[in-house]
Amino acid sequence: MEEKRLTISVETLKVERDQLKDSLKEIEAEQRKLETQLKLLRQKEIRAKRQVEALNTLLEINEETAEG
C-alpha cells in the first residue's frame, strides 16, 4: 500500500498554536471572572443562611416566652 503524507508547513503550525494560545488566554480570563462571581454567590448564600438561622432563633425565643 502506498502511504500518503500530509504536508503542513511549520508556519501554519505556528499560527495555529498562537491562535490556540490566545483562545486559552481568553478562556482563562473568563474562568477567573466566573470564579469571582461564584465566590460572591457563595458569600450571599452564607449570609442568607445566617439570616434564616437568626430568624429561627428569634422565633424559638418568642415561642418559649409565649409558652412560659
Chimera marker file (.cmm) of the C-alpha trace (Angstrom):
<marker_set name="trace">
<marker id="1" x="0.000" y="0.000" z="0.000" r="1" g="1" b="0" radius="0.5"/>
<marker id="2" x="1.140" y="3.447" z="-0.797" r="1" g="1" b="0" radius="0.5"/>
<marker id="3" x="1.467" y="5.761" z="2.185" r="1" g="1" b="0" radius="0.5"/>
<marker id="4" x="0.044" y="9.246" z="1.799" r="1" g="1" b="0" radius="0.5"/>
<marker id="5" x="1.726" y="12.060" z="3.644" r="1" g="1" b="0" radius="0.5"/>
<marker id="6" x="0.099" y="15.252" z="4.660" r="1" g="1" b="0" radius="0.5"/>
<marker id="7" x="2.459" y="18.158" z="4.462" r="1" g="1" b="0" radius="0.5"/>
<marker id="8" x="1.827" y="21.037" z="6.833" r="1" g="1" b="0" radius="0.5"/>
<marker id="9" x="4.144" y="23.980" z="6.871" r="1" g="1" b="0" radius="0.5"/>
<marker id="10" x="5.893" y="24.998" z="10.050" r="1" g="1" b="0" radius="0.5"/>
<marker id="11" x="4.402" y="28.476" z="9.726" r="1" g="1" b="0" radius="0.5"/>
<marker id="12" x="0.887" y="27.038" z="9.581" r="1" g="1" b="0" radius="0.5"/>
<marker id="13" x="1.548" y="25.084" z="12.760" r="1" g="1" b="0" radius="0.5"/>
<marker id="14" x="2.943" y="28.160" z="14.489" r="1" g="1" b="0" radius="0.5"/>
<marker id="15" x="-0.055" y="30.274" z="13.507" r="1" g="1" b="0" radius="0.5"/>
<marker id="16" x="-2.461" y="27.628" z="14.762" r="1" g="1" b="0" radius="0.5"/>
<marker id="17" x="-0.500" y="27.286" z="18.004" r="1" g="1" b="0" radius="0.5"/>
<marker id="18" x="-0.590" y="31.044" z="18.561" r="1" g="1" b="0" radius="0.5"/>
<marker id="19" x="-4.328" y="31.147" z="17.892" r="1" g="1" b="0" radius="0.5"/>
<marker id="20" x="-4.863" y="28.368" z="20.416" r="1" g="1" b="0" radius="0.5"/>
<marker id="21" x="-2.731" y="30.189" z="22.980" r="1" g="1" b="0" radius="0.5"/>
<marker id="22" x="-4.818" y="33.337" z="22.512" r="1" g="1" b="0" radius="0.5"/>
<marker id="23" x="-8.001" y="31.309" z="22.826" r="1" g="1" b="0" radius="0.5"/>
<marker id="24" x="-6.687" y="29.704" z="26.006" r="1" g="1" b="0" radius="0.5"/>
<marker id="25" x="-5.916" y="33.120" z="27.489" r="1" g="1" b="0" radius="0.5"/>
<marker id="26" x="-9.497" y="34.215" z="26.806" r="1" g="1" b="0" radius="0.5"/>
<marker id="27" x="-10.867" y="31.037" z="28.387" r="1" g="1" b="0" radius="0.5"/>
<marker id="28" x="-8.685" y="31.511" z="31.466" r="1" g="1" b="0" radius="0.5"/>
<marker id="29" x="-9.815" y="35.129" z="31.831" r="1" g="1" b="0" radius="0.5"/>
<marker id="30" x="-13.464" y="34.074" z="31.570" r="1" g="1" b="0" radius="0.5"/>
<marker id="31" x="-12.832" y="31.323" z="34.119" r="1" g="1" b="0" radius="0.5"/>
<marker id="32" x="-11.356" y="33.811" z="36.606" r="1" g="1" b="0" radius="0.5"/>
<marker id="33" x="-14.363" y="36.073" z="36.120" r="1" g="1" b="0" radius="0.5"/>
<marker id="34" x="-16.766" y="33.178" z="36.716" r="1" g="1" b="0" radius="0.5"/>
<marker id="35" x="-14.823" y="32.074" z="39.799" r="1" g="1" b="0" radius="0.5"/>
<marker id="36" x="-15.182" y="35.589" z="41.208" r="1" g="1" b="0" radius="0.5"/>
<marker id="37" x="-18.928" y="35.545" z="40.532" r="1" g="1" b="0" radius="0.5"/>
<marker id="38" x="-19.211" y="32.127" z="42.161" r="1" g="1" b="0" radius="0.5"/>
<marker id="39" x="-17.359" y="33.377" z="45.244" r="1" g="1" b="0" radius="0.5"/>
<marker id="40" x="-19.775" y="36.315" z="45.541" r="1" g="1" b="0" radius="0.5"/>
<marker id="41" x="-22.770" y="33.999" z="45.195" r="1" g="1" b="0" radius="0.5"/>
<marker id="42" x="-21.397" y="31.708" z="47.895" r="1" g="1" b="0" radius="0.5"/>
<marker id="43" x="-20.985" y="34.697" z="50.196" r="1" g="1" b="0" radius="0.5"/>
<marker id="44" x="-24.603" y="35.713" z="49.537" r="1" g="1" b="0" radius="0.5"/>
<marker id="45" x="-25.720" y="32.151" z="50.244" r="1" g="1" b="0" radius="0.5"/>
<marker id="46" x="-23.840" y="32.065" z="53.551" r="1" g="1" b="0" radius="0.5"/>
<marker id="47" x="-25.280" y="35.453" z="54.529" r="1" g="1" b="0" radius="0.5"/>
<marker id="48" x="-28.831" y="34.303" z="53.699" r="1" g="1" b="0" radius="0.5"/>
<marker id="49" x="-28.387" y="31.080" z="55.685" r="1" g="1" b="0" radius="0.5"/>
<marker id="50" x="-27.149" y="33.053" z="58.686" r="1" g="1" b="0" radius="0.5"/>
<marker id="51" x="-30.140" y="35.374" z="58.457" r="1" g="1" b="0" radius="0.5"/>
<marker id="52" x="-32.516" y="32.411" z="58.313" r="1" g="1" b="0" radius="0.5"/>
<marker id="53" x="-30.776" y="30.881" z="61.311" r="1" g="1" b="0" radius="0.5"/>
<marker id="54" x="-31.020" y="34.154" z="63.244" r="1" g="1" b="0" radius="0.5"/>
<marker id="55" x="-34.722" y="34.462" z="62.461" r="1" g="1" b="0" radius="0.5"/>
<marker id="56" x="-35.317" y="30.863" z="63.504" r="1" g="1" b="0" radius="0.5"/>
<marker id="57" x="-33.608" y="31.605" z="66.806" r="1" g="1" b="0" radius="0.5"/>
<marker id="58" x="-35.781" y="34.683" z="67.345" r="1" g="1" b="0" radius="0.5"/>
<marker id="59" x="-38.907" y="32.667" z="66.566" r="1" g="1" b="0" radius="0.5"/>
<marker id="60" x="-37.851" y="29.949" z="69.013" r="1" g="1" b="0" radius="0.5"/>
<marker id="61" x="-37.227" y="32.546" z="71.724" r="1" g="1" b="0" radius="0.5"/>
<marker id="62" x="-40.616" y="34.079" z="71.024" r="1" g="1" b="0" radius="0.5"/>
<marker id="63" x="-42.338" y="30.702" z="71.254" r="1" g="1" b="0" radius="0.5"/>
<marker id="64" x="-40.576" y="29.904" z="74.530" r="1" g="1" b="0" radius="0.5"/>
<marker id="65" x="-41.627" y="33.173" z="76.106" r="1" g="1" b="0" radius="0.5"/>
<marker id="66" x="-45.190" y="32.719" z="74.862" r="1" g="1" b="0" radius="0.5"/>
<marker id="67" x="-45.361" y="29.258" z="76.419" r="1" g="1" b="0" radius="0.5"/>
<marker id="68" x="-43.742" y="30.244" z="79.679" r="1" g="1" b="0" radius="0.5"/>
<link id1="1" id2="2" r="1" g="1" b="0" radius="0.2"/>
<link id1="2" id2="3" r="1" g="1" b="0" radius="0.2"/>
<link id1="3" id2="4" r="1" g="1" b="0" radius="0.2"/>
<link id1="4" id2="5" r="1" g="1" b="0" radius="0.2"/>
<link id1="5" id2="6" r="1" g="1" b="0" radius="0.2"/>
<link id1="6" id2="7" r="1" g="1" b="0" radius="0.2"/>
<link id1="7" id2="8" r="1" g="1" b="0" radius="0.2"/>
<link id1="8" id2="9" r="1" g="1" b="0" radius="0.2"/>
<link id1="9" id2="10" r="1" g="1" b="0" radius="0.2"/>
<link id1="10" id2="11" r="1" g="1" b="0" radius="0.2"/>
<link id1="11" id2="12" r="1" g="1" b="0" radius="0.2"/>
<link id1="12" id2="13" r="1" g="1" b="0" radius="0.2"/>
<link id1="13" id2="14" r="1" g="1" b="0" radius="0.2"/>
<link id1="14" id2="15" r="1" g="1" b="0" radius="0.2"/>
<link id1="15" id2="16" r="1" g="1" b="0" radius="0.2"/>
<link id1="16" id2="17" r="1" g="1" b="0" radius="0.2"/>
<link id1="17" id2="18" r="1" g="1" b="0" radius="0.2"/>
<link id1="18" id2="19" r="1" g="1" b="0" radius="0.2"/>
<link id1="19" id2="20" r="1" g="1" b="0" radius="0.2"/>
<link id1="20" id2="21" r="1" g="1" b="0" radius="0.2"/>
<link id1="21" id2="22" r="1" g="1" b="0" radius="0.2"/>
<link id1="22" id2="23" r="1" g="1" b="0" radius="0.2"/>
<link id1="23" id2="24" r="1" g="1" b="0" radius="0.2"/>
<link id1="24" id2="25" r="1" g="1" b="0" radius="0.2"/>
<link id1="25" id2="26" r="1" g="1" b="0" radius="0.2"/>
<link id1="26" id2="27" r="1" g="1" b="0" radius="0.2"/>
<link id1="27" id2="28" r="1" g="1" b="0" radius="0.2"/>
<link id1="28" id2="29" r="1" g="1" b="0" radius="0.2"/>
<link id1="29" id2="30" r="1" g="1" b="0" radius="0.2"/>
<link id1="30" id2="31" r="1" g="1" b="0" radius="0.2"/>
<link id1="31" id2="32" r="1" g="1" b="0" radius="0.2"/>
<link id1="32" id2="33" r="1" g="1" b="0" radius="0.2"/>
<link id1="33" id2="34" r="1" g="1" b="0" radius="0.2"/>
<link id1="34" id2="35" r="1" g="1" b="0" radius="0.2"/>
<link id1="35" id2="36" r="1" g="1" b="0" radius="0.2"/>
<link id1="36" id2="37" r="1" g="1" b="0" radius="0.2"/>
<link id1="37" id2="38" r="1" g="1" b="0" radius="0.2"/>
<link id1="38" id2="39" r="1" g="1" b="0" radius="0.2"/>
<link id1="39" id2="40" r="1" g="1" b="0" radius="0.2"/>
<link id1="40" id2="41" r="1" g="1" b="0" radius="0.2"/>
<link id1="41" id2="42" r="1" g="1" b="0" radius="0.2"/>
<link id1="42" id2="43" r="1" g="1" b="0" radius="0.2"/>
<link id1="43" id2="44" r="1" g="1" b="0" radius="0.2"/>
<link id1="44" id2="45" r="1" g="1" b="0" radius="0.2"/>
<link id1="45" id2="46" r="1" g="1" b="0" radius="0.2"/>
<link id1="46" id2="47" r="1" g="1" b="0" radius="0.2"/>
<link id1="47" id2="48" r="1" g="1" b="0" radius="0.2"/>
<link id1="48" id2="49" r="1" g="1" b="0" radius="0.2"/>
<link id1="49" id2="50" r="1" g="1" b="0" radius="0.2"/>
<link id1="50" id2="51" r="1" g="1" b="0" radius="0.2"/>
<link id1="51" id2="52" r="1" g="1" b="0" radius="0.2"/>
<link id1="52" id2="53" r="1" g="1" b="0" radius="0.2"/>
<link id1="53" id2="54" r="1" g="1" b="0" radius="0.2"/>
<link id1="54" id2="55" r="1" g="1" b="0" radius="0.2"/>
<link id1="55" id2="56" r="1" g="1" b="0" radius="0.2"/>
<link id1="56" id2="57" r="1" g="1" b="0" radius="0.2"/>
<link id1="57" id2="58" r="1" g="1" b="0" radius="0.2"/>
<link id1="58" id2="59" r="1" g="1" b="0" radius="0.2"/>
<link id1="59" id2="60" r="1" g="1" b="0" radius="0.2"/>
<link id1="60" id2="61" r="1" g="1" b="0" radius="0.2"/>
<link id1="61" id2="62" r="1" g="1" b="0" radius="0.2"/>
<link id1="62" id2="63" r="1" g="1" b="0" radius="0.2"/>
<link id1="63" id2="64" r="1" g="1" b="0" radius="0.2"/>
<link id1="64" id2="65" r="1" g="1" b="0" radius="0.2"/>
<link id1="65" id2="66" r="1" g="1" b="0" radius="0.2"/>
<link id1="66" id2="67" r="1" g="1" b="0" radius="0.2"/>
<link id1="67" id2="68" r="1" g="1" b="0" radius="0.2"/>
</marker_set>
